[in-house]
């Protein structure tokens, strides 16, 4: 092989390898991720230890992360049974209020943007959810169901983000063992 072709192949291989590693770092890597049921959180998001790859991941996924003492972000792309969340199904979010001053749960499409819906409802929160006794709640995640306890989604895959504002010190110290809502699949069409 001619030396110029070898050099060109090396440059193309280097560029392709660099792009693949950058893609993996920004889209596929999990930065200090811990799981709690279907929910996962990164211990690095909102911390001083976040490096350039974490900052790139935050920029791509649109998460404007506050300091961990102010907010902990949990994400779920699977239900409590381990199956991928799908807009073709109806889910119940249920549990006790997470230990935080305030919390909210929002649905996002596969593009990491809010899901447009006819009711323009994008989340439920501690103050907008149906109560079932002291500290217990239930909400519905589905394509169609009007009401104050409903998060609208589209037909395709989606994820949920749970934000805990001013989390309890115990939750901040051990986010893998917080008491978080279950995501129970009720039925699919």
N, C-alpha and C positions, 0 to 999 in steps of 0.2 A: 504494500500500500504506500502511496506517495506520502511524504512527510507532511505536506500541507493538508491532506485529507485526514491524517491521523490527528493533527492539531485541531481541525474543524470538528472531528468526532469527539475529541476530548472537551472542547468548549461546549458543544451541544449537550453532551452527557453531564457536564458540570452544571449547566443552566437547568436542565431537566431535574437533576438530583436536588439542586437548591430549591426549585419551585415545589417539588414534592415534599421536602422537609418543612418548608414554610407553610404549605397547606396543612400538613399534619400538625404542626405546632399551633396554628390558629384555629383550625376547625375540628380536629380530632383529639387533641390532647386534653386531658383532664388535669387541672392544676390543683393538687392537694385535695382531691375530691373524697368526701365521706358520704356514706349512704345512711338513710334512716327510713326504712320501708321503701316506698316508691320514690321518695324524695332524695335528692342529692344536693350537696353544697360544696363549694370550694373554700378551703381554709385560707387561700391566698387572695381571693377577691376582696378588695377593700382593706387589704393589709399593706404595710410598708414593704413587705418582701416581694411584691409583684414586680417582675422584670419586664423586658420588652415584649416577650411572647404573650404574657398574660395581658398586658396593655393592648396588644393587637387583638387578642380574643375578645376583650371587653369592647373594643371599638367595633368589631365586626358584628357582635351579637347585640349591640345597642344597650347594654346594661350600664347605667350610670351609677356605679357602685359607690356607696357611702362607706365610711369607716365601719369595721365589724362591730364596734361597740354601739354604733347607731342603728345599723340594719344588718340582718342576715338574710341572704337570698337562697331559697331552696327551689330547685327545678324538678319537675317530673315529666317524663315522656312515656311512662308506663303506668298501668294501674297497680293496685295492691296485689293483684294476681300475677304480675310480671308481664302482662301483654301490652303491646303498644297502644297508646291512646289514639282513638279514631273517631272522627265526627259522625260516623255511621252508627255509633253507639251512644247510649245514655248512661251517665255516671252519677253516682251520689258521692259528694264530698261530705264526710261526717267525722265528728270527733269533738274534742274539747277545745276551747279557746287556747291557742298556743300561748306560752308564757312570754308575753311581750306587752308593752303598753298599747300597741295597736298593730293590726295585721291586715293584709289583703291578699287575695288570690286572683291572678289574671291569666287568661288564655292567650297563647301566641300561636300563629301559624308556622309552617315549616320555614318560612322566610324570616322568622324572628320579629314579625310585625304583628300588631293587634289584628284580630279577626273582625272584619266588617260584618255587622249584623243589622237587621232592620230596627231593633230596639236601641241600638247604640249603647249596649251594656257591655262593658269590657272586663268587669271584675266584681267580686263581692268582698266585703270587708267586715270587720268586727261589728260595725254599726249598721250594716245593711243586710244581715243574714237572718234566716229563720231560726229561732231558738227552740230547743227541746230540753227544757229544764235548765238549771243553773250551770252556766258555762258550756253547755253542749249545743252543737249546731248541726244543721244539715243544709246542703245546697245541691242544686242539680247542674250538671254540665252536659249540654246537648245542643243540637242544632235548633230545635223548636221547643220552647217552653217559656211562655211569658211569666214574669213574676219577679219579686224582689230578691229571691234566692236562686237566681239563675245566671250562669255564665254561658254565653252563646259561643258556639264554634261552627266551623264550616263542615263540609263533607269529608275532608281529608285528615291527615295526621295533624296533631297539635301538641303543644306542651303547656304545662301549668307552671306559673311562678308564684311562690308563696314568699311574701316579704314580711319579716318580723321587725317592726320598728321599736327601738329601745328594748331589745330582748333581755330577758331575765339573765342574771349573771351565770346561773347554772347552764342555761342554753348556750350562751356565748362560750363557756368553758368546754362544753361537751356537745357540739351540735349533732353528733351521730346518735344521741340518745334523748333527743327532745320528743315531747309528746305532740306528734303532728297528725293532721287529718288523714283518714283513709280515703282512697279513691276506689270505689266499688263499682264494677260494671254491672248495670241492671239488665240491659238488653241491647241487641243490635238489630238493625234492619237489613 
